[in-house]
């Protein structure tokens, strides 16, 4: 099963890698940077505070806290999966992350936050979901995560977002 996942990961990554274009690189850099350290999601939480929507802001911050503890501290250091550019000869055109590949912090935090927003705001959160998808895809595009990292991070993020919403 593991070999099948690796073959699928590499097949998808090769397909995307071979089709990268300079003009797309610029757009994808902006998208991936917006997900650095959960920047865009913290900004959105701050905006909810400004508009006195404290429960949504706290749910967002809770989901990001759970992500850091479970994803970045526990799972990354437990699983220790090497990044694609460390295993294959992919050229990244962004800063090379120093930590492990699984789970994707960008995808996990983005889907945790987007899920909270869907739970709290309904259809109005569709732009957040689209942004989460774009951020997650950018990580595959830049060869810093495998597709399976992204899929698992998406699922972890949705679970974390729902948990955060339920807690509050």
Beta strands, then each sheet from edge to edge (+ up, - down):
end
